[in-house]
Amino acid sequence: MTIYVGNISYTLSEEEISRIFEVMGKVDSIKLIRDKRTGKSKGYCFLEMPDKKEAMEAINALDGKEVAGRNLRVIKAHSTKKVKEEA
């Protein structure tokens, strides 16, 4: 399951964010979104957890939790794929 994590402190690294979520279960990948020009964090990321139950537990446990002075926003990521309607 892909999870969106927002309101991340700009000082946190991908490794630090991953460690927070690994308490809840296995994290397959994490992509911290960075500004293309400066390379600095934009304050949000997407991470992939293979076990849906663990992912939902992480969402419930970590949404609103204060980390490095900011309250995380943790939700299931929405798909950006457009579904084609059949005629």
SVG drawing of the C-alpha trace seen along z (x, -y; Angstrom):
<svg xmlns="http://www.w3.org/2000/svg" viewBox="-20 -26 40 34">
<polyline fill="none" stroke="black" stroke-width="0.4" points="0.0,0.0 1.3,-3.5 1.1,-6.0 1.3,-9.8 3.1,-11.4 2.8,-15.2 3.9,-18.0 7.3,-16.4 10.1,-18.5 12.4,-19.6 15.4,-18.3 14.3,-14.6 15.9,-12.2 14.4,-9.3 16.1,-6.9 14.7,-8.7 11.2,-8.6 11.6,-5.0 12.7,-4.1 9.5,-5.7 7.3,-3.5 9.3,-0.3 8.1,-0.1 4.7,0.7 5.9,3.1 8.1,3.6 8.8,0.5 9.6,1.5 10.5,-2.0 10.3,-5.7 10.5,-8.7 11.0,-12.0 9.9,-14.8 12.6,-17.4 12.7,-20.7 14.3,-20.2 16.3,-23.4 17.6,-23.4 17.4,-19.7 15.7,-20.6 12.8,-18.6 9.3,-19.8 8.0,-18.4 6.2,-15.3 6.9,-11.8 5.4,-8.6 6.2,-5.3 5.3,-1.7 4.4,0.9 3.7,4.4 1.3,5.6 -2.0,3.7 -2.9,4.4 0.5,3.0 0.0,0.0 -3.4,-0.7 -2.0,-0.4 0.8,-2.8 -1.7,-5.3 -3.9,-5.1 -1.0,-5.3 1.0,-8.0 -1.5,-10.4 -1.4,-13.6 1.7,-12.3 4.3,-15.0 7.7,-14.3 10.5,-16.8 8.1,-19.6 5.5,-19.0 2.3,-16.9 2.5,-14.3 -0.4,-13.9 -0.5,-10.2 -3.1,-8.9 -3.5,-6.2 -2.2,-7.7 -4.7,-8.1 -3.9,-6.7 -3.0,-9.2 -3.9,-6.7 -7.0,-7.6 -9.5,-4.9 -10.7,-4.6 -14.4,-4.1 -15.4,-1.4 -18.0,-2.3"/>
</svg>
